[in-house]
Amino acid sequence: MENPVAVSSPEVSFARLACVIRLTALQAEVESLLHLSQVAETWVDHVNKNDYRGGWDVLPLRCQRQHLSAHPILQGFAIANGDDWENLPVLEQCPAIAAIFNQLQCPIKAARLMRLKAGAEIKPHRDQGLSIAYGEARLHVPIYTSADVSFIVDNKIVPMDAGELWYFNADQTHEVYNYGSEDRINLVIDCVANNWLCNAIATGVPNA
């Protein structure tokens, strides 16, 4: 496995990355997961209760091997070092999500769907050490979102639209507000920041 890359130069707060995403298929997969009873039971409330107000829950898609048969809370929130990460069985039903993974030329660690319910907010906070400066990267793909969702990093609004792939610096202060009447659902992927990913971030897609 390629080693993480330490970045010493000033780091961007966010960047859009080139990626082919079939949004209609992606949304159909999520709709299916939302209506499957055996999957619906594995959505779990985010454990950091002090960091949000309203509803914020998670469906684990990929976790460390040791938690493959564990409770979804461990699958979605256990923090551990190591390279032994595996897809959960639910991903067998998600070829559009797998197609996104296949375009990432970097090691993938955890992955999950994160739902911020209508009217909810994620309060300003930092995930210390989670940025390319530390060899880690958090990527987001909005699946369901709207103009009423504000994703703010370092006091700057990230112009995320559905069907796009974004990196953001989670080591910087960030917050999210869903002022809309519909739930926001993002695919969230944690990766090793190797040379390929750092270059993709540095040469991100210009906003229209």
C-alpha positions as CSV (number, residue, x, y, z in Angstrom):
1,M,0.0,0.0,0.0
2,E,1.2,3.5,-0.9
3,N,2.2,5.5,2.2
4,P,0.2,8.6,3.1
5,V,1.7,11.9,1.9
6,A,2.5,14.6,4.4
7,V,1.7,18.1,3.1
8,S,3.5,21.1,4.5
9,S,2.2,23.8,2.3
10,P,-1.0,25.8,3.1
11,E,-3.9,23.5,2.6
12,V,-7.1,24.2,0.7
13,S,-10.4,24.1,2.7
14,F,-12.2,22.2,0.0
15,A,-12.0,21.1,-3.6
16,R,-14.2,19.4,-6.2
17,L,-12.7,16.3,-7.7
18,A,-13.2,14.9,-11.2
19,C,-15.5,11.8,-11.0
20,V,-18.2,10.2,-13.1
21,I,-21.2,9.8,-10.9
22,R,-24.5,8.3,-12.1
23,L,-26.8,10.4,-9.9
24,T,-30.1,8.8,-10.9
25,A,-28.7,5.3,-10.2
26,L,-27.2,6.5,-7.0
27,Q,-30.4,8.0,-5.8
28,A,-32.3,4.8,-6.8
29,E,-29.9,2.7,-4.7
30,V,-30.4,5.0,-1.6
31,E,-34.2,4.9,-2.0
32,S,-34.0,1.1,-2.1
33,L,-31.9,1.1,1.1
34,L,-34.3,3.4,2.8
35,H,-37.2,1.1,2.2
36,L,-35.5,-2.3,3.0
37,S,-36.5,-3.1,6.5
38,Q,-33.3,-5.1,7.3
39,V,-31.2,-2.2,6.1
40,A,-33.3,0.5,7.8
41,E,-32.6,-1.1,11.1
42,T,-28.8,-0.5,10.7
43,W,-29.1,3.3,10.4
44,V,-27.8,4.6,13.8
45,D,-27.8,8.1,15.3
46,H,-24.5,9.8,15.3
47,V,-22.7,9.2,18.5
48,N,-21.4,12.7,19.1
49,K,-24.6,14.1,20.5
50,N,-23.1,17.4,21.5
51,D,-22.1,18.2,17.9
52,Y,-25.6,18.4,16.4
53,R,-29.2,19.4,16.9
54,G,-32.0,17.5,15.3
55,G,-31.6,14.2,13.4
56,W,-28.3,13.0,12.1
57,D,-27.8,9.4,11.4
58,V,-25.4,7.0,9.6
59,L,-25.6,3.8,7.5
60,P,-22.2,2.1,7.6
61,L,-21.0,0.7,4.2
62,R,-17.4,-0.1,4.9
63,C,-15.6,-0.8,8.2
64,Q,-12.7,-2.5,9.8
65,R,-12.7,-6.3,9.3
66,Q,-12.9,-6.9,13.1
67,H,-16.3,-5.1,13.2
68,L,-17.9,-6.9,10.2
69,S,-20.3,-8.8,12.5
70,A,-20.5,-6.1,15.2
71,H,-23.3,-3.6,16.0
72,P,-23.6,-0.8,13.4
73,I,-22.4,1.7,16.0
74,L,-19.0,0.0,16.0
75,Q,-19.1,-0.3,12.2
76,G,-19.8,3.3,11.8
77,F,-17.8,5.0,14.5
78,A,-15.0,2.8,15.7
79,I,-11.7,4.7,15.3
80,A,-8.6,2.5,14.8
81,N,-5.4,2.5,12.9
82,G,-4.6,-0.1,10.3
83,D,-5.2,-1.1,6.8
84,D,-7.7,-3.9,7.3
85,W,-11.0,-2.4,5.9
86,E,-13.8,-4.3,4.1
87,N,-17.1,-3.6,2.5
88,L,-20.2,-4.5,4.4
89,P,-22.7,-6.9,2.7
90,V,-25.1,-4.0,2.0
91,L,-22.7,-2.7,-0.7
92,E,-23.4,-5.8,-2.8
93,Q,-26.7,-4.0,-3.6
94,C,-25.0,-0.7,-4.6
95,P,-23.1,-0.9,-7.9
96,A,-23.4,2.9,-8.4
97,I,-21.6,3.5,-5.1
98,A,-19.0,0.8,-6.0
99,A,-18.4,2.6,-9.3
100,I,-17.4,5.7,-7.3
101,F,-15.0,3.6,-5.2
102,N,-13.5,2.1,-8.3
103,Q,-12.5,5.6,-9.6
104,L,-10.5,6.5,-6.4
105,Q,-6.9,5.5,-6.9
106,C,-6.2,5.6,-3.2
107,P,-6.8,3.3,-0.3
108,I,-10.3,3.6,1.1
109,K,-10.9,3.2,4.8
110,A,-14.4,3.9,6.2
111,A,-17.5,4.7,4.1
112,R,-21.1,5.4,5.1
113,L,-24.2,7.2,4.1
114,M,-24.9,10.2,6.4
115,R,-28.4,11.7,6.7
116,L,-28.9,15.2,8.1
117,K,-32.7,15.4,8.6
118,A,-34.8,18.4,7.7
119,G,-34.3,21.3,10.1
120,A,-31.2,19.7,11.7
121,E,-27.8,21.3,12.1
122,I,-24.2,20.1,12.7
123,K,-22.6,22.5,15.1
124,P,-19.2,24.0,14.5
125,H,-16.5,21.5,15.3
126,R,-13.2,20.0,14.1
127,D,-12.1,16.5,13.4
128,Q,-8.5,16.9,14.5
129,G,-5.9,15.3,12.2
130,L,-8.4,14.6,9.4
131,S,-6.9,16.4,6.4
132,I,-4.3,15.7,3.7
133,A,-1.7,17.5,5.9
134,Y,-1.9,14.5,8.1
135,G,-2.2,11.9,5.4
136,E,-6.0,11.5,5.6
137,A,-8.8,12.8,3.5
138,R,-12.6,12.9,3.9
139,L,-14.6,12.9,0.7
140,H,-18.3,13.8,0.2
141,V,-20.8,12.9,-2.6
142,P,-24.1,14.7,-2.0
143,I,-26.9,12.4,-3.1
144,Y,-29.9,14.3,-1.9
145,T,-29.4,18.0,-1.1
146,S,-30.8,21.4,-1.9
147,A,-30.1,25.1,-1.9
148,D,-31.4,25.1,1.7
149,V,-28.4,23.1,2.9
150,S,-25.3,25.1,3.9
151,F,-22.0,23.3,4.3
152,I,-19.4,25.7,5.8
153,V,-15.7,25.1,6.2
154,D,-13.4,27.7,7.7
155,N,-16.2,30.3,7.4
156,K,-16.5,29.5,3.6
157,I,-19.6,27.9,2.0
158,V,-18.8,24.7,0.0
159,P,-20.9,24.9,-3.2
160,M,-21.7,21.1,-3.2
161,D,-24.4,20.0,-5.6
162,A,-25.8,16.5,-5.9
163,G,-23.8,14.1,-7.9
164,E,-20.4,15.8,-7.3
165,L,-17.3,14.5,-5.4
166,W,-15.7,16.9,-2.9
167,Y,-12.8,16.9,-0.5
168,F,-13.0,19.1,2.5
169,N,-10.5,19.8,5.3
170,A,-12.2,18.3,8.3
171,D,-9.3,19.5,10.5
172,Q,-10.7,23.0,10.0
173,T,-13.8,24.2,11.8
174,H,-16.9,23.1,9.8
175,E,-20.6,23.1,10.3
176,V,-23.7,22.1,8.3
177,Y,-27.3,23.5,8.4
178,N,-30.3,21.9,6.7
179,Y,-32.8,24.6,6.5
180,G,-34.9,22.7,4.0
181,S,-38.0,20.5,4.3
182,E,-36.2,17.3,2.9
183,D,-33.4,15.2,4.4
184,R,-29.9,15.7,3.1
185,I,-28.0,12.4,2.4
186,N,-24.3,12.3,1.5
187,L,-22.0,9.5,0.8
188,V,-18.9,10.0,3.0
189,I,-15.6,8.3,2.3
190,D,-12.4,8.4,4.4
191,C,-9.3,7.7,2.4
192,V,-5.5,7.6,2.6
193,A,-4.1,10.8,1.1
194,N,-1.6,9.3,-1.4
195,N,0.1,11.1,-4.3
196,W,-2.9,10.5,-6.6
197,L,-5.4,12.0,-4.2
198,C,-3.3,15.0,-3.2
199,N,-2.8,15.8,-6.9
200,A,-6.5,15.4,-7.6
201,I,-7.3,17.9,-4.8
202,A,-4.6,20.3,-5.9
203,T,-5.9,20.3,-9.5
204,G,-9.6,20.3,-8.5
205,V,-12.5,20.9,-10.9
206,P,-13.2,24.7,-11.3
207,N,-16.7,25.7,-10.3
208,A,-19.0,26.9,-13.1
